[in-house]
Amino acid sequence: SGIAVPTTSTYTSVKSLQLDATDEYAYATLPSGWGKSQGSYAFWVNLNGNATASRYLIAFTTNAYNVSEGNLDFDDFMTLHFHARATSHMAFLARARNTTTQQNKFSTVALQTGATSSHGYPYNRTNAAFTSIQQNMVTSSSSLVTNNVWTHVVVTWDTDSSLTYSYGSSGTLTGLTKIYINGELRNIGQGEGIPSDTQQADAKSLIARTAELTTMYVGSISAGYHTPATASYDGIGIWTSVLDANNVAAIYNSGAPTDLSVNAGNYNQKANLVGYWKMDSTTSNGTVTVADSNGNNNNNNPLTLVSGPTLTTNTPTREKG
C-alpha cells in the first residue's frame, strides 16, 4: 500500500491582479532558453465586461524591459490576444512570430466563440472592414466577456509533433500548437499570415525558434507599445513541458483551480514549472512586485507592476479542500 495522491491540491486564492485600459501592465524576466521548441503557459482572466476592442492579454517577447528605448521593435514573440470586431464576433488568438527561422508572419491558433474543427485556420472575414468574422463564430459570446466571469486559458506548442489535416487544403504539418479554454481543447495547428476578405490563413509547420524570449508582459506586448485590457489576472504559470489534455483538465478543475506547484491527480508537471505568479500579495522595495512561486529554485523572476495596477479580492472560485 502507499499514500494516495490527492485528486486536487488545496488552494484558496485571496487576490488577483487588476489592470486598467490606459497604461497599467506588468512584466517578468523569463528563464533562459524557455519556449524555443516546446512549452506551455496558462492563466485565468476576467475581462470585466469590457469587450469593445482587441487587446493584448499576455505576451512573451525577445525584448528586455527598457522604457527609455521605447521597445517598439519586439521582433520574435508569442501572444494571447483578445480579438473583438463586434459585440457578437470575438475570439482568443494565440499568435507567434519567429523571424530567425523564416516564419516572419503570425502563426495563429484561434478560439472563436463557437467550436471549431479546422486545422490552423484562425478565422474568416467577409469584408475589408472586418466587421464580420464568420468561421465557427456564434452570436452568443457573452461568456467570454461577462463581468466577473473568469476564463481559463492554456496554450501549448511542440515542434516535434505532427498532424495530418484536411480543410480547404490537406497535408501533414510538423509542429503543433494547441489552445484550451476552460479545460477544453478548442483548436489545434497554426496558420501563417492574416486571413484575406474571403480566405483563411495558410496552414504552416511550426519551426523551433533560435531567438531568446526574454520577457513576459501582462496586459501589454512591450514597455513601449500598449493595447492594455481592463482585465483581472490570476494564476499565471509557464512550463518547459507540453501539458496534455489530462493536465489541463486537472488545473482547470471545473473552475476551481489548484496550486500549480503541487502535483495532484492528473497534474504531474510540477518539476517543469519554471514560473508561477499567484497574485496573492505584493512586495514593495522601490518597485512593487509579485513573487514567483514555482517552487523549483527558479524564484528569481518576480512580476513587476508598472503604473499602479492593484490586487483585488475578485478571484476565480477556488478549491477549499
Phi and psi in degrees as a GROMACS rama.xvg file:
@    title "Ramachandran Plot"
@    xaxis  label "Phi"
@    yaxis  label "Psi"
@TYPE xy
-145.272  -179.541  GLY-2
-80.2005  127.642  ILE-3
-69.3235  138.444  ALA-4
-81.1452  126.39  VAL-5
-63.2828  148.647  PRO-6
-73.5855  -27.7221  THR-7
-141.127  157.866  THR-8
-89.1805  153.102  SER-9
-88.0164  120.904  THR-10
-158.083  131.342  TYR-11
-121.093  115.225  THR-12
-74.6076  137.137  SER-13
-111  -18.671  VAL-14
-143.949  160.196  LYS-15
-135.237  162.931  SER-16
-91.5143  125.25  LEU-17
-112.508  126.921  GLN-18
-115.118  147.601  LEU-19
-95.5575  -179.732  ASP-20
-100.104  25.8105  ALA-21
-108.242  -78.3988  THR-22
-136.891  10.3404  ASP-23
-85.2258  136.78  GLU-24
-162.001  -178.546  TYR-25
-145.374  158.537  ALA-26
-147.762  156.524  TYR-27
-147.698  149.458  ALA-28
-74.5235  138.489  THR-29
-91.3144  151.246  LEU-30
-62.6334  147.378  PRO-31
-59.1525  132.608  SER-32
80.0826  2.04255  GLY-33
-66.2928  134.692  TRP-34
80.2445  8.54688  GLY-35
-68.4781  -41.7812  LYS-36
-119.5  -21.252  SER-37
-161.185  164.345  GLN-38
161.321  -178.18  GLY-39
-150.804  151.492  SER-40
-139.983  153.563  TYR-41
-146.778  150.624  ALA-42
-165.16  161.287  PHE-43
-102.257  138.624  TRP-44
-138.032  141.947  VAL-45
-123.827  111.953  ASN-46
-78.8365  -1.52191  LEU-47
55.2216  33.023  ASN-48
78.2777  2.92401  GLY-49
-101.577  107.42  ASN-50
-143.212  39.9894  ALA-51
-90.3486  -12.4972  THR-52
-152.887  160.36  ALA-53
-69.5907  147.023  SER-54
-145.381  144.093  ARG-55
-78.4886  126.5  TYR-56
-96.2761  -42.6959  LEU-57
-153.77  147.46  ILE-58
-146.432  149.454  ALA-59
-127.078  117.164  PHE-60
-131.125  169.199  THR-61
-84.5073  -1.56268  THR-62
-97.3084  125.153  ASN-63
-71.0205  158.41  ALA-64
-67.8123  121.1  TYR-65
-159.767  94.3771  ASN-66
-63.4261  -37.573  VAL-67
-63.3358  -27.8874  SER-68
-91.1585  -1.06428  GLU-69
83.1523  -32.4553  GLY-70
52.288  40.2721  ASN-71
-85.7387  -24.2044  LEU-72
-100.147  93.6037  ASP-73
-100.62  9.95007  PHE-74
48.2536  -123.736  ASP-75
-72.9324  146.297  ASP-76
-164.479  163.374  PHE-77
-126.261  138.55  MET-78
-138.051  156.527  THR-79
-116.426  119.021  LEU-80
-118.507  132.311  HIS-81
-90.7373  122.176  PHE-82
-110.453  123.776  HIS-83
-137.805  128.011  ALA-84
-124.037  -9.14241  ARG-85
-164.378  164.151  ALA-86
-63.6765  -20.7624  THR-87
-108.694  7.29376  SER-88
-127.543  98.0203  HIS-89
-138.277  157.843  MET-90
-159.129  153.348  ALA-91
-98.3534  125.004  PHE-92
-116.33  124.079  LEU-93
-96.3718  112.276  ALA-94
-115.859  155.756  ARG-95
-147.203  150.245  ALA-96
-132.146  129.779  ARG-97
-131.892  88.8149  ASN-98
-76.1383  -32.5227  THR-99
-75.7737  -15.4798  THR-100
-117.974  28.7919  THR-101
71.1777  9.91807  GLN-102
-93.8229  84.2706  GLN-103
-90.72  -1.66294  ASN-104
-114.346  172.237  LYS-105
-63.8118  137.671  PHE-106
-110.795  112.402  SER-107
-124.218  133.631  THR-108
-119.234  134.185  VAL-109
-119.837  144.587  ALA-110
-107.731  116.181  LEU-111
-86.051  -176.976  GLN-112
-80.3533  5.49375  THR-113
-131.411  175.806  GLY-114
-72.324  161.12  ALA-115
-142.29  146.562  THR-116
-122.364  8.58557  SER-117
-80.1241  169.159  SER-118
-113.027  103.203  HIS-119
74.7841  8.49542  GLY-120
-94.9617  111.539  TYR-121
-68.2288  -49.0757  PRO-122
-174.146  163.767  TYR-123
-109.386  143.898  ASN-124
-120.736  148.89  ARG-125
-101.789  -8.97696  THR-126
-154.884  165.338  ASN-127
-64.5789  -24.2698  ALA-128
-74.3994  -9.36923  ALA-129
61.0451  29.9586  PHE-130
-83.3285  -11.3383  THR-131
-134.856  127.346  SER-132
-115.328  112.777  ILE-133
-90.2605  -46.7184  GLN-134
-61.1756  117.322  GLN-135
59.1768  22.1658  ASN-136
-86.3919  150.801  MET-137
-126.639  158.57  VAL-138
-78.9994  -20.0624  THR-139
-89.4751  100.96  SER-140
-122.764  11.9579  SER-141
-62.2377  -26.4086  SER-142
-66.2957  -22.4233  SER-143
-77.3964  -25.5354  LEU-144
-128.29  -1.73765  VAL-145
-58.6121  136.996  THR-146
-58.025  135.572  ASN-147
66.9245  19.4659  ASN-148
-106.011  124.136  VAL-149
-94.9974  140.457  TRP-150
-119.573  134.707  THR-151
-101.104  126.734  HIS-152
-119.867  132.018  VAL-153
-130.418  132.147  VAL-154
-125.359  131.919  VAL-155
-127.287  154.584  THR-156
-147.836  148.312  TRP-157
-154.356  112.241  ASP-158
-75.4678  -10.1858  THR-159
-92.7641  -8.49861  ASP-160
-80.9416  167.762  SER-161
-146.787  159.998  SER-162
-152.736  132.273  LEU-163
-91.0616  128.533  THR-164
-127.822  161.33  TYR-165
-152.536  103.48  SER-166
-161.872  102.712  TYR-167
80.2101  -53.8539  GLY-168
-132.634  179.172  SER-169
-142.979  160.917  SER-170
163.846  -173.989  GLY-171
-120.408  126.414  THR-172
-106.654  143.042  LEU-173
-93.8078  149.91  THR-174
81.3396  143.658  GLY-175
-147.601  130.5  LEU-176
-114.588  138.833  THR-177
-129.904  145.838  LYS-178
-126.529  128.845  ILE-179
-114.619  137.281  TYR-180
-124.116  124.645  ILE-181
50.4467  46.7488  ASN-182
81.8599  -2.43545  GLY-183
-112.63  131.632  GLU-184
-67.9945  120.584  LEU-185
-111.89  -21.6065  ARG-186
-162.851  160.17  ASN-187
-146.624  139.977  ILE-188
104.737  -176.081  GLY-189
-149.31  149.332  GLN-190
-124.408  137.336  GLY-191
-96.747  131.541  GLU-192
98.9199  162.398  GLY-193
-94.9841  137.396  ILE-194
-59.3581  146.061  PRO-195
-80.5273  -172.743  SER-196
-61.4482  -31.9421  ASP-197
-126.788  -2.09808  THR-198
-119.885  150.644  GLN-199
-81.5766  164.989  GLN-200
-67.82  154.212  ALA-201
-75.529  132.312  ASP-202
-67.4313  137.359  ALA-203
-137.741  157.385  LYS-204
-74.8269  157.884  SER-205
-101.987  123.937  LEU-206
-110.406  139.238  ILE-207
-61.7785  139.263  ALA-208
-89.0634  154.194  ARG-209
-105.154  -22.6338  THR-210
-69.5214  150.741  ALA-211
-91.2436  117.75  GLU-212
-76.2504  120.753  LEU-213
-108.65  -25.8196  THR-214
-139.869  135.294  THR-215
-98.5486  131.401  MET-216
-115.006  134.541  TYR-217
-109.475  119.999  VAL-218
82.4682  14.2589  GLY-219
-163.332  175.28  SER-220
-116.384  -11.122  ILE-221
-169.85  173.143  SER-222
-71.0758  -18.6507  ALA-223
-116.609  5.60385  GLY-224
-137.287  110.498  TYR-225
-121.959  131.112  HIS-226
-132.366  65.2697  THR-227
-69.2333  157.294  PRO-228
-105.269  146.346  ALA-229
-79.4459  96.4088  THR-230
-152.165  159.263  ALA-231
-114.349  145.639  SER-232
-128.512  148.978  TYR-233
-153.192  153.185  ASP-234
55.8454  50.3356  GLY-235
-78.1088  126.129  ILE-236
-132.22  146.45  GLY-237
-131.637  142.467  ILE-238
-129.121  153.681  TRP-239
-84.1289  -11.2067  THR-240
-103.713  171.167  SER-241
-98.4042  110.603  VAL-242
-65.425  137.654  LEU-243
-95.9283  179.281  ASP-244
-60.9814  -35.9163  ALA-245
-67.375  -40.6513  ASN-246
-60.0454  -45.7094  ASN-247
-63.8011  -45.062  VAL-248
-62.0653  -35.9765  ALA-249
-67.6537  -41.8449  ALA-250
-79.9971  -21.9901  ILE-251
-73.2782  -44.9538  TYR-252
53.4907  44.9769  ASN-253
56.3064  32.4294  SER-254
91.7654  2.59939  GLY-255
-116.275  78.1148  ALA-256
-64.264  156.636  PRO-257
-113.773  176.626  THR-258
-77.5329  116.338  ASP-259
-69.4361  -15.5811  LEU-260
-89.379  9.88223  SER-261
-128.58  123.657  VAL-262
-70.5249  132.861  ASN-263
-158.618  137.042  ALA-264
56.7227  -127.014  GLY-265
-86.3227  5.03749  ASN-266
-97.2047  118.601  TYR-267
-135.047  30.7615  ASN-268
-109.418  18.7473  GLN-269
-53.3006  -42.7233  LYS-270
-65.8471  -22.0131  ALA-271
-100.431  2.86735  ASN-272
-78.2056  117.677  LEU-273
-116.949  2.85672  VAL-274
-162.489  133.097  GLY-275
-155.01  114.535  TYR-276
-118.104  106.102  TRP-277
-79.4187  -24.3994  LYS-278
71.331  18.1395  MET-279
-79.1611  -23.9233  ASP-280
-160.729  163.899  SER-281
-122.402  159.893  THR-282
-124.203  135.763  THR-283
-117.905  119.995  SER-284
-146.496  66.3274  ASN-285
90.9008  -44.6636  GLY-286
-123.666  157.966  THR-287
-99.5149  125.522  VAL-288
-132.433  157.848  THR-289
-111.354  132.419  VAL-290
-69.0319  150.195  ALA-291
-85.4965  118.945  ASP-292
-111.273  31.1522  SER-293
-70.3509  -23.4794  ASN-294
76.7989  11.3133  GLY-295
-115.233  37.6203  ASN-296
59.6068  28.441  ASN-297
-116.357  29.1309  ASN-298
-82.6645  35.7124  ASN-299
-111.206  17.7948  ASN-300
-124.603  68.302  ASN-301
-66.852  156.451  PRO-302
-91.641  117.677  LEU-303
-93.083  129.914  THR-304
-93.3223  133.406  LEU-305
-119.507  133.416  VAL-306
68.4489  23.2695  SER-307
88.1415  29.1955  GLY-308
-62.7214  156.079  PRO-309
-122.515  160.683  THR-310
-96.0715  134.975  LEU-311
-124.488  168.988  THR-312
-89.8413  5.86049  THR-313
-79.9669  105.693  ASN-314
-132.759  162.099  THR-315
-62.2532  157.962  PRO-316
-61.4395  131.918  THR-317
-112.102  149.502  ARG-318
-68.406  119.647  GLU-319
-80.8053  -30.7395  LYS-320
